[in-house]
Amino acid sequence: MKKLVFVLCSVVCTAQTNQYTKILLSRKTGKVVSSYADGYGTVYDPGSKKESVVDSLGTITFESPYKGSISHIFKNRFILRYEEGNYKVKSAVIDEKGNELIPMDNQNFNTPWLSEEWIISSKEGKEAVFDYHGKEIIPYSEKIRLSGKNRFFVLKDKKWRLYDVTGKQLSDREFNNDYNFENGKALIINEEGQSEIIGLNGETLHTFSKKVQNLYAYPYLITKNNATGKYGLIDIQGNTLADEIFNDITPEYFGKKEYIYLTKNNKITVFNKKDQKLYPGNFKYLNPLLKDLFSVYNEKSKKTGIIDLEGNMIFPQEYDFVKAFTIAGNEFIYLKKEGEEQFLDTALKNIISEGTEILGFYPDTLIVKKENKYYRFSVADRSMSELKDIQHIKIQDFEYFNPLNQYSKPLVCKNNDNLFGVINGRGIEIVPFMYEDIIAFENFENEIVIKKEGKYGVSNFQHEPLKEIIYDKFFWLKEVLKLEKDKKTDFIYFTRFKDKLDRL
């Protein structure tokens, strides 16, 4: 068995994944590269129990003098940490060469929300804000909380005050708690115990007599009656849109965010933001599709149909899968049951012919099968271009789709020589047809198992050799792949599928 050849690439090779760069750097340095991103990584030496910083070319730029840790926080910024006597932790913020930007001290650091600009130092029971050049922005105070993208709440004398990122106090107003800004607004409980919305400078924007639960549906607001535990809906002027009689109210978090869903007795009432009206319904599970249409799921039959905003049944609850897709800038609804598939445009006209099976949904096109041949299907002009030399395409599980996975993954295919490879949504080969088998995982994993000459290895959709093809068995264990060879076990952790499909 020939081993795969590893070639180190500099940071300019943007197509190279961080996971693969870690593998290459580990091989070059002969040590374990435990993390890599933004051109730098950290290296652990099990002999000395010390860590170092490595750049994208495999050069060790700094070796820690301590038996401690180095945490990569942003580009060429790191936290150097070690433990001295009496369990006291000393740490510093350093650059890639070990220069101390925030000097070593008995302190801990917090990088709130993975901030790329500020870091909070905790020392002797107090906290301060620094930037990544080591400049103190806000002096040590009782507590400090990053609130939104560019505001801090600072606790002094048991009262919270609002600051900006330059360290300027924005108003004399004092708050009983720290709050979080969303889109330039924060929901607070004011001095009179009222729900109030403030702006970025602490100014009052709105006050309400009812208790407002959150800002997720803004400019509409979910209220809660503390006595009954029921929810209602108001606008920013405080006008009642729905009485506090609902068990739950949920705004849309993804997509167009056109609706708010109010639940009572396991039935959903839809609030339409466009006309500001309530539409009572008789269904428990709704998902928006297009043009005021919703998929509706039946728990007993485990089938799905389509209704309109008025609750009229447009397609009966007899489909196994229903989902909205945006392809080439146009909206469609896909329906599947047994051997039947439909791909409906906004006029609810099916644009695919009978006997067509859709295998992949992509931002610009579809991959389909018809009469045992495979095609790239254009939704713009309904044309099909054949994918030559493809004998079989592995079907993907529809469970893959969720609000974070709007389109299909690349497709594992077998060519006319009975060799497996991978194509993307454009029909372009991204993993060569050179394997006995390829196993892709139905979650959003970027890793794939490849088989050659009866042995298994691990690659990804960028065709990077993550594990050599030398293993006898593999096992999928949720977040990790377990590989076995000669009764010895190796592991590789999934990185999750974060690469944009249109780049593949």
TORKE-683838 format. One record per residue: x, y, z of N, C-alpha, C, CB in turn. Coordinates in pm, whole numbers, plus 50000, padded with zeros to 5 digits. Glycine has a CB too. Layout:
// TORKE-683838
XYZXYZXYZXYZ/...
This chain:
// TORKE-683838
500844988050000500005000050000500885012550000499055000150123/500685020949899501445033349894500835043449989501495038949751/501705050250059501215060450151500915073350077502225062950264/499965081050129499625093850068500755103750090498295099250125/500955112349994502015122350001501455135150061502645124949861/502115140450161501695152750226502615164050181501705151350382/502025175050136502805186550091502375198650172502635189049938/503325204950239502995216550321502755228650233504105219550423/501735236150265501365247950188501325259850281499985246050116/501715271450230501705283450313500295288650329502595294450252/500155299250406498835304650438498135310250315498955315450543/498875312850207498255318250087497375307950018499305323149990/497515295050051496665284749992495335284650064497355270750000/494455293550024493225295750099492275283950095492535307850046/492405275049995491495263749986491825253050090491545257649847/493005253850148493415243750244492695245750376494935244250266/492125235150431491385236350556492335236950674490405224650573/491865242750784492665243250906492985229350957491945251251013/492025220150941492235206450988493415199950916490965198150969/493465201750785494555195850707495875202650738494255196750557/495855215950757497075223050793497645217950925496805238150801/496765214951022497225209051148497975195951124496045206751242/497435187751035498085174851006499455177050942497195166350912/499525186150845500795188850777501835194550874500575198650661/501405203850957502335209951052502795199851157501685222051120/501925190951199502315180551294503395171551234501095172151335/503225168251106504225159751041505555167051025503715155050904/505495179850991506735187150971507485189551101506455200350903/506755193251207507405196451334507715183951417506535205951415/507025172951388507205160851468506545161851604508685157851486/505675171751619504975173751745503475175151716505515186451820/502675175251822501235176051806500815190651792500515169451926/500285194351675499715207651656498255206851699499855212551506/497955212751813496645210951875495585220551821496755212552024/496015231751762495045241151705495725248751592494505251051814/494915253451498495455261751389494335270151331496115252851278/494615283151310493675292251245494405305351218492405294651333/493985312151113494475325551083495995326251070494035335151191/496625315651021498065316050994498955311551107498445329450958/498375307951223499185303551337498505292151409499435315251433/499335284151478498815273251557499585271751686498845260451479/499155262351768499865259251892500335244851888498955261752016/501505242551946502165229451941502415224652082503505230151862/502115211852108502355205952239503465195652230501065199552295/504425196752322505515187052331505265178252453506925194252340/504885165452433504565156852548505775154052637503995143652499/506985155552583508185153252664508415164152766509405152052574/508445176552719508685187852808507415193052873509365199052733/506255188652818504945193452864504825208552849504705189453010/505455213552743505395227752714504765229752577506805234152719/504255241852556503635245052429504395256052357502185249152449/504185256452225504855266252140503855271952041506055260052067/504305282351971503535288351862504215284851731503395303851879/503415280651632503965277051501503245285251395503815261751473/503975289251289503325296551181502925286951070504235307551126/502365292150961501815283750855502875276050778501035292150761/504135280150789505215273150720505895262650808506245283150672/505415261050929505985251151019507135256351103506445239350941/507345269451105508415275451185507905278151326508935288651119/508635273451426508295276351566508725290751594509005266251665/507755299451618508055313651639508265317151786506945322151583/507765308451876507925310952020507765297752094506905321452072/508675295352190508595283752278508365288552420509885274952269/507325283252483506995287452618508065282452716505605282352659/508495290952809509435286452911508745279053026510205298352966/507385278253020506625272753131505965259453092505565282753177/505695251353194504845239653176503395244253195505225228053278/502875249953092501535255453097500885254252962501545270053144/500005263652930499265262852805499385275752726497805259652832/499165274552596499045286152509497715284852436500255287052408/496865294852450495555294652384495555304852271494415297652486/495175300252154495105308952037493765316252040495275300851904/493795329552049492535336852062492165344751937492605346152179/493165349451859492835357251740494105360051661492135370551778/494125355351536495255357551446496565355151520495205371951387/497365365751540498655363951608498595368451754499755371751534/497495365151819497335368251961497045355252037496205378751984/497715354052154497625341752233497565345252381498825332452204/497015336052460497105337152605498105326752654495695335052673/499155331352718500175322652777499835320952924501635328652759/499725308452969499235305853104500065294753170497735301953101/500325296553301500915285753379500455287053523502465285853369/500625276453598500165276053737501355275753829499245263953763/501415285553921502485285454019501955279954150503065299754038/502695281254256502295275454384500945280554433503335278254486/500325272354520499035275754581497935277554476499165288554664/498085270554363497085270254258496785284054201495815264054309/497745292954208497565306054148497955305554000498405316754223/497075311153917497305310953774497905324153730495995308053698/499025323353659499615335153599499395334353448501135336353633/499065345653389498835345553245499165359053186497395341653212/499405358853054499705371052980499135369652840501245373652975/498885381052777498535380952634499815383752557497415391552601/500125375052461501375376152385501065376352235502345364352419/502075380852157501975379452012502665366551970502595391751939/502815364451840503345351751791504815349451827503185351051642/505515360151866506925358751903507125358352054507725370151844/506025358452128506125357652273506235370952343507285349452310/506145381952269506175395152332504915397152416506305406452225/505075401252541503945402752632503265416252608504415401652779/502065415652554501285427752529500515431952653500335425652411/500005422252726499475424452861500365415852951497915420552874/501165422153038502225415053110501715403553198502985424753197/502595393853220502305382353305501945386853446503495372753308/500835381453497500385385153631499435374253680499685399153631/499045375353807498035366153863496665370653814498085365954020/496355366953693495125371553630494595360853535495355384853554/493325362053502492695353753401492135362853294491585344753461/491965357253174491445365053063490175358853010492475366352952/489275367552970488025363252908487905370152773486805366352998/487665362252668487455367852535485975366652502488335360752427/485155376152547483705374852531483285374352386482995386452600/482395364452355481855362752221482965361552117480945374452186/484095356152157485245354952067485565368452003484955344451958/485565378752084485805392252035487175393151970485695402452150/487225400251857488485402051786489145415351820488255401151636/488605422351919489155435451951489455437552099488205445951906/488655431352187488805434152329488945421352409487625442252380/489605422652522489775411352612489615416652755491165404352592/488945408752840488705412852977489675405453069487225410053018/490375413153149491305407653247490645407553385492625415853251/490755396153454490235394953591491415393353686489245382753605/491465402253786492605402053879492155407354014493785410553824/492455399654118492155403654256490675407554271493055415354298/489805399854206488365402154221487815413654140488055404354362/488625419454053488165430453970488465427553823488825443654013/487845435453735487975433053591488285445953518486705426653535/489065444653408489395456053323489325451653179490795461653358/489165461253089489115458452945490385463652879487865464752880/491005455052795492165458752716491855455952569493435451052762/492585462952480492525458752341493675448952316492595470952245/493755443652194494735433252166496145438752141494295425252047/496295452052160497635457952159498135460252301497625471252081/497295456752400497695458352538497275471452600499145456952550/496515479752528496085492552580494875490552671495745502352464/494925496652790493805495852883492685505052834494245499553028/491485499252815490345507052768489475511452885489505498752669/489145502152974488355505253094489135500153215486925498753087/489425508853313490225504753430489515493953512490515516853519/490255487853603489725477153688488525482053769490815471753781/487435474453758486185477553826485635464753887485155483853728/484495465853955483935454154022483625442853923482655457954099/482945446153813482655436453707482485444053576481365428153740/482755437053465482565442953332481955432253243483925448253273/480955436053164480315426953070480235433452933478905422953119/480715426252832480525430652695479045428852660481445422752597/478415439452610476985439252582476765443052436476215449052677/476515433252352476415435952210477795437852150475565448252185/477845444452033479105445451960480015456452011478825447651815/479455466952066480305478552096479915485952223480285487951981/479385478652320479025484752447479455475752562477515487452453/479795482252674480115475152797479235480252910481615476752833/478815471152997478235475053124479315473053231476935466753157/479525483353312480585483253413479935485053551481635494453385/480255476053645479685476453779480625484253872479445462253833/480085494853930480805502954029479845506354141481405515853965/480265503954263479425506854380478055500354367479275522054398/478055487954317476855479554304475835484954204476195478054438/476255493854116475405498854009476135497353875475015513754034/475345494053772475915492353639475815505353560475205480953565/476905508553489476945520353404477355516353263477925530953461/476925524153166477115520653026478315527952967475855523752945/479205520352900480425525752839480495521652693481685520952915/481225529552613481495525352476482875518852469481405537352379/483315515352350484555507652335485805516352346484565500352203/485635529352358486795537952383487015540052532486625551452313/486105534752614486205536552758485435548552810487635537952797/484615554552725483835566452764482515562052826483585575752643/482185567852944480885565553004479855573752927480875569253156/478775567152883477845573352788476735581452854477245562852703/476415578552979475395586353048475585584753198473965581953005/474905593253274474955592253420473955582153474474695605753482/473185576253385472135567053429472755554553491471225563153310/472165550053601472615537953669471575527053651472875540753820/472065514653633471185503253608471365492853717471455497053469/470295485653746470365475153849471005462353798468985472153902/471005460353665471595448253605472325451953478470495437553576/473105442453427473715444153296472775438153192475135437553289/472705444253077471765440052974472505437952842470625450352956/471795431852749472405428752621471745436552510472325413752592/472555442952425472045450452312471895441352191472965462352278/470745442752124470495435552000470015445751897469445424152019/470765446951788470425456651684470255470651741469155452451611/471145474151832471155487751886470145490551994470945497251777/469515480052047468495481852152468695471452261467075480752094/468285475252382468335465952495467035466852573469555468852587/466555455452618465355454852702465795454652847464485442352668/465265464052927465655464953067464405465653155466555477253092/464615464053284463605467253385464065480153452463415455453491/463275490653437463725503753486463465505653635463035514753408/463735517653681463645520653823462225519153877464135534653849/461225520653792459825519153834459325504853816458935528653754/460225495753779459835481853760459155479253628458955477553871/459205488853534458575487253404459545481253302458055500553355/458985474553202459795470353088460085482653003459075459253004/461345484352968461765496152893462785491852788462365507152988/462745498352671463745496152568464615508552562463095493152428/465935506452570466875517652565467715516652438467785517852690/468275528252399469185528752286470625527252329468995541752210/471535528652235472955526052260473595535752358473705526352132/472975546952382473515556552478472755556452610473495570552420/471905546252628471155545052752469865552952753471995549452865/469525559352640468325567552635467075558952623468405577252517/465965563952676464695556752671464095557652532463715562252775/463765546152474463075545752345461595542652363463715535252254/461285532852450459895529052475459775524052619459425518152374/458635526552681458295520352810456925513752796458305530952926/456695503352878455485495352864454895492453002455775482252788/453575492053007452915488553132452915473453154451475493853133/452975465753044453035451253055454485446553059452295444652938/454685434353111456035428753116456415423152979456125417753225/457465428552921457945424052791458975413052812458555435852710/458805401952740459645390252761461005391452693458935377952711/461025396052567462285397252493462065405952370462835383252453/463135408252295463075416652175463135408552046464205426652177/462995395452056463215386851940462275389851824463075372451980/461065395051854460085397651749459995412551712458725392651792/460895420751765460845435251743460625438451596462135441851794/459745448251560459085458151645457815453251714458755470151564/457575440251714456485434451793457105428251917455655423851711/456355428052026456925424252154456055413952223457105436552244/456715403552273456025392952346455925396852492456765379252330/454715396552546454505399952686454135387452765453405410752701/454305388452896453965377152984453215382053106455235369453026/452115375153137451355377853258451915368953369449815375253236/452575374953465453215367153571452215359053654454005376353663/451005364053667450015357153748449525344353682448835366253776/449345344753549448815333053478449885325153403447745337453381/451025331553379452075325053301451785324853153452275311153350/450765332353109450365332552968451045344152896448825333652955/451105342652761451805352452678450845359752585452905345552597/451245372052552450495380152458451445387452365449595389952531/450885396052279451695403052179451235417552171451595396052039/452205426852170451915441052156452835447052051452075448552293/452515459352007453445466651920454255476252005452685474251807/455155483851943456055492352022455335504452084457195497251935/454105507052037453305517552102452535512152222452345523752002/452625499052245451935492952357450545488152324451865502452469/450135489052198448815484352158448755469152160448455489652018/447685463652212447545449152222447185443252085446465445452326/447995433652042447735426451917447185412651945449015425451834/447575406752058447045393852100446995393752252447905381952046/445855390052308445695389652453446625379252515444235386652490/446875380852643447775371852716447035359052753448345378652843/446805350852650446055338252668446795326352608444675339452604/448005328652558448715318152485449765311452572449375323952359/449935298452549450925290752625452355293852583450665275852609/452505297852457453845300752406453715309752284454625287652371/454715318152262454775326452141456205325952089454315341152169/456345322651960457665320851903457785328551772457955306051880/458715338151764458955344751635459815335951545459645358451656/459845339151418460755332251326462165337451348460315334251178/463115328151357464505332051378465305331751248465155323051480/464775325051145465505323651020464615328150904465975308950999/465225328850785464445332050666463945346350663463295322750655/462745348150611462195361550591461635367650719461125361150487/461385359550819460875364250948459575372150932461925372951017/458635366350857457375373050827456275370250928456905369150691/456485359851012455395355251098455845353651242454825342151045/454835353951332455025350451472453995339751503454885363151568/454405329451577453535317851602453105317751748454265304651565/451785317651768451195317951901450505304551926450185329951916/450855297852033450355284352059449395284252177451525274752086/448245277752156447265275852262446555262452238446235287652266/446545254152343445905240952333446445232952214444385242452321/447785233652193448465226352086447995230151946448265211552106/447435242151933447065247351802447725260851783445525248351788/448185263251659448975275251632448125285851563450185271751545/448205297951618447675309951553448855317451493446865318951654/448715321651367449805328551298449525343551298449965323351154/450505351351343450455365851329451265369651206450995373051457/450585375851110451215379950985451685394350998450245378350864/452975396550991453505410051011453085419550899455025409551019/452815414250780452485422850667451155430150687452435414750539/450145422950732448855429450754448505430950902447765421650684/449415426450989449255427451134447955421151182449305442151177/447645409551126446435402251164446775388551219445495400951044/445865383351302445985369851357445165360251272445525369551504/445755348551245445085338151167445045325351251445795335851030/443925322951321443815310851404443875298251317442515311051486/444505287751371444625275251296444285263251381446015273851240/444205251751315443875239251383445035229351384442665232851318/446255234351360447395225351347448465228551452447985226351206/449245218351481450265219451586451635223051530450355206551663/451965217951409453295219951353453205227151219454035206551337/453765239251213453775247151090455185251351056452855259351104/455505251750926456755257450879456465265950756457795246350846/456985278250750456695286950635457355281750508457155301250663/456645283350396457185279350266457375291850181456255269050195/456325295750105456385308050026454975313250007457075305549888/454865326349985453575332849954452465328750050453155329549812/452725330050179451715327050282451245312550278450525336150266/452145303550242451885289150246452755282850354452145282450107/452245272150416452945265650526452875250450508452335269850663/453955243750544453865229150555453275225850691455265222350536/452445215450695451755211750818451915196750838450255215750814/452395193050956452775179150985451715172451072454145178451055/451395159951037450435151951113451185141651195449405145151019/451095142851328451845133651415451405119151400451675137851560/450105116751379449605103051371450045096151243448095102951382/449825102551132450185096351004451635098350967449315101950894/452305107851037453695111551007453835116250862454625099751033/452825123050815452815128450679452645143650685451685121950595/453005150250574452995164850569452165169550450454435170250559/451465180750470450725187150363451035201950359449235184950381/450245209350283450445223750268449105230850289451055227250127/449125241350372447945249750392448295264150360447415248550537/447245272350341447475286750325447265293650459446535292650216/447395306750458447315314450582445935313450647447645329050554/444915311150567443555309850619443275295950676442555313050511/444225286750659444045273150709443465263550607443185273350829/443295268050482442785259350377443845249350333442295267650258/443455236650316444385226350276444625227150126443855212350315/445855230550087446205232049946446715218849888447265243049929/447555212049966448005198449932447745189650054449535198249890/447145178050036446765169650151447975164550228445935157750105/447735160550352448805155450439449115140850403448395156650590/449805139250292450155125850244451585125250191449195121650135/452365135950215453735136550164454735133250275454025150450104/455825126750234456875122950328457835134550356457645110950273/457965143550261458915154650278458425166650199460345150450233/458405178250266458025190850202459005201650249456545194850237/459575209050154460535219550192460575230350084461945213650215/460805242750128460995253850035462465255450002460435266950095/462755258449877464115260949832464145273749749464655249049749/465275280849760465535292049670466665287949577465895305149750/466345286449448467315281949348467415292649241466905268149287/468635297049213468885307349111467995319649133468655301648969/467795323249259467025335149293465525333549289467405346049204/465035321449258463595318849250463175309349361463225313049113/461915311049408461415302849517460635290849463460525311149610/460825279449531460155267149491459735259249616461085258549401/458795250149596458405240749700458615226649645456915242849746/459315218549724459555204649686458665195449770461065200849706/457995186049701457145176149768457555162249722455645178749739/457595152849818457975139149784457095129349861459475136649816/456595119249789455905108049852456135095749765454375111049869/456525085049830456775072349762457555074949634455445065049731/456995071649516457735073549391457435086549321457445062449300/456755095849388456345108349324457105120249382454835110549340/457575128849293458225141249334457675152849253459755140149317/457525164249319457115176549252458015187849296455615179849282/458275196949202459065208949232458255220749179460525208349166/457565227549272456565237549236457145251549235455405236849332/456765259349131457135273449130456115281549209457245278748984/456215294749205455335303049287453875302349243455805317549283/453645297549120452275295349072451795281349106452195297748922/452595274049184452325260249223452225250949103451035259649304/453015253948999453125245548880454375237048891453145254148751/454225224048869455355214848876456255216848754454855200148884/457565219648778458465222648667459315210648626459355234148704/459205199348696459945187348655458965177248597460735181348775/459435169648501458575160048433458405147448516459135156548295/457395139648483457105127248554458295117648542455825120648499/458595110948651459705101548651461045107648683459775094848521/461075120748712462325127448747462555126548898462305142248701/463745122648938464125121649079465185132249108464645107449114/464915140649208465875151049245466825145449351465155163849299/468125146249322469145140749412469905151549488470115132149334/469945163749433470685174349501470095187949472472145174049458/469985196249578469455209849568470605219549595468255212149668/470885228449500472025237449514471615251749481473185232949422/472405261749520472005275649503471635279549360473105284549550/472255273049260472015276949122471325266349037473295280649058/471235254149085470775243348999470315231249079471875239248903/469775221349011469435208449069470245197549002467915205549055/470515186749074471055174449016469915164349018472335169249094/469575158748900468415150048890468775136948818467275157348817/467875127348833467975114448764466695112048686468235102648866/466855107748561465695104548478466085093348381465175117148400/465295082648382465525071148295466965066148306465215074848149/467415064948433468735059248465469905067548413468835045348410/469655080148384470735089248350470675101248446470615093948201/471825107748462471935118648558472185131748486473065115748660/471545142548539471585155448471471755166948570470315157448387/472255177748516472195190648585470995198048527473535198948568/470055201948616468795207748572468775222648603467595200748641/468515230848500468415245348517466975249148544468945252748392/466715255848657465345260048688464955272248606465215263148836/465925279148547465635291248470464955287848337466915299048444/465535278448261464965275148130464515260748119465965278048021/464515253448235464055239548241464895230148155462595238748198/466125234048124466985225648041467765215848127467935234147957/468185204548066468975194548136470245191548057468155181548158/471385191348128472645187448066473145174848135473705199048075/473435164648056473775151548111475145151648177473735141048001/475235144648290476505142648358477115129848301476325141748515/478115131448218478695120148147479465110948244479625125148037/479495098148208480305088148277479875086148423481755092248273/478635089548459478115087048593477155075248587477415099748651/477475064748660476645052748662475655052748778477525040448671/476065059148891475225058849010475585070549101475375045449086/474565076249166474775086649267474115082049396474195100349220/474855082649505474305078749634473275088949681475435077249739/472145083949727471055092549772471355097849912469705085049771/471095110749932471295116950063469995116550143471795131450048/470165116350275469015115950366468445130050381469425110150504/467115131350373466495144450387466605149950528465045143650347/466975141550625467155146350762468305156350772467395134650856/469125157050668470255166350667469795180950672471115164050542/468665183850608468235197750594467725203450726467155198850487/468175215550757467675223250870467975237950840468335218651007/467605247350928467845261450895469295265050867467355269951006/470245257050916471655259750890472165252450766472485255951010/471425242550718471805234850600470685236250497472065219750635/470725246750418469655249650325469795241950193469615264450296/471005237250165471245230450038471945217050062472085239249945/471965208849958472565195549969474085196449977472145186849851/474675186050032476125184650029476545179849890476605174650139/477845180249858478305174049733477895159349727479845175249720/477835153849607477275140649586478365130149559476285140949470/478245118849630479135107549607478615099749487479235098249734/479465097549388479055091249262479965079449229479075101549146/479435070449145480225059549088480225061048936479665045549130/481425060048875481495061848731481375048348658482805068748693/481515048448528481345036348448482475026248468481255039948303/483555030248533484635020948568484465015448709485985027948557/483265017848767482945013248903483855019249009483034998248909/484335031348987485145038549083484355050349137486475043349020/484555053249265483805063849332484575076949336483425059549472/483835087849324484355101349341483235110249390484955106749208/483465123549392482475133149442482365144649343482855138449584/481115148949315480875160749234480145171249316480065157249107/480285183949274479555194549343478275197949268480435207049357/477585208449308476315211849247476405216049103475675222549324/477585219549056477775223048915478115210848830478865233548902/478185199248898478565187248826480055185648807477905187048693/480835193848878482295193548864482895183648964482895207748885/483855175848920484525166049005485395173149108485375156348920/485145170649236485955176749341486745166349420485065184549436/486335153649414487135142549464487255132749349486475135749593/488485129549305488685121349184488015107649195490165119549157/487635102249081487055088849073488185078549075486165087148945/488595075049198489735066049212489595056549330491005074049228/488375055749388488195047849510487185036649490487745056849624/487365026049569486425014849567485095018749630487025002749640/485145027949723483925032849787484235045849858483355022349886/483205054149874483285066449953482055066950041483385079249862/482265069250170481145070150264481075084450316481315059950382/479985091450283479715104750338478695103450450479205114550227/478755112350546477895111450664476745121350652478705114050793/475605117350703474385124650674474195137150758473225115750694/475035139350858475015152150927475845161950846475555150851073/476135173450904476905183450830478395181550854476475197650870/478885169350824480295166250839481025168650708480475151650885/482225174250716483045176350598483905164150567483935188650617/484095155450664484955143750645484225132550571485455138650780/484965124950491484435113250423485425101750441484185116250272/484885089550444485735077650450485945072850307485085066350538/487195070050272487545065250138488115051150148488555074850069/487825042750048488265028850049489045025849922487065019250061/490185019249942491035015649829491815003149864491985027249791/491804993349772492504980649793492114974149925494004982949789/490824975349958490294968750077490594975850208490834955150085/491254987350203491604994750324490865008150326493134997050333/490755013750448490025026250466490945037650509488925024350569/490605049750466491265061850511490225072850524492395066150413/490675084850555489755096050572490245107850488489635100050722/489325113650413489575125850336488445135450367489695122850181/488285145650283487155154850297486745159650159487515166950388/485775168650154485265173150024486265182049950483965180550044/487375185650015488465192549947489535182649899489105202950041/489285169749920490205158749885491565160349952490385157949734/491515163550080492745164250160492915151150235492705176350259/494085145050232494315132150300494465134050451495555125150244/493385131950525493395134150669493915122050745492005137650718/493595110050695494145097550750494505088450634493135090550848/495685082250641496135073750531495225061650513497575069150556/495235056150393494365044850360495065031950404494025044450207/494985029350535495695017950594494855010350695496975022650659/493595014650717492815009250827491894997850780491985020250893/491644988650872490814976950842489324979650863491244965050927/489004988150961487614990950996487485005551035487134981751110/486235010451028485935023751082484565023351149485965034650970/484385032251247483115033351319482775048151335483195026251459/481505051351311481045065151326480485066651466479965068851217/481125074951549480735076851688480375091551712481865072351784/479255095751655478725109351672479735119851625478355111751817/480585124951715481475135851679482855131051636481615145251795/483065118051630484405112951602484315100451515485155109851733/485335098551432485495086251356486545077651426485895089151208/486195065251451487115055851512487635046451403486435047651628/488955045451392489575037051290490455026451355490405045651191/490425014251302491175003151361492124996951260490214992551416/493324993651308494334986951226495204978351317495214997351147/495264965551287496104956251365495784957351515497604959051341/494484957951546493984958751684494394971651755494484946851763/494844981351678495154994451733494115004451683496604998951693/493825014351767492735023651738493265037851718491695023451851/492705044551620493015058651596491695066251585493895060451466/491745079251610490535087351607490765099951523490095091051750/489695104951466489725118051403488375124751430490015117051248/488435137151479487215144351514486665151751392487485154151629/485335151851381484685159151274484845174151297483205155351265/485015181551189485115196151199483785202951169486175201351105/482795195451123481495200551080481645207350944480895210451185/480585207150868480635211850730480345226750726479635204150642/481405234950724481235249350729481585256150596482095255050840/482195248950504482595254950378481385257850292483575245750305/481395269050224480305272550135480295263150016480415287150090/479105258149984478995248349877479355254249743477605242649873/479135267349722479425272849591480915274549568478735286049574/481735271749671483175272249652483745258549617483845277549778/482925248249631483425234749607483295230849462482685224949694/
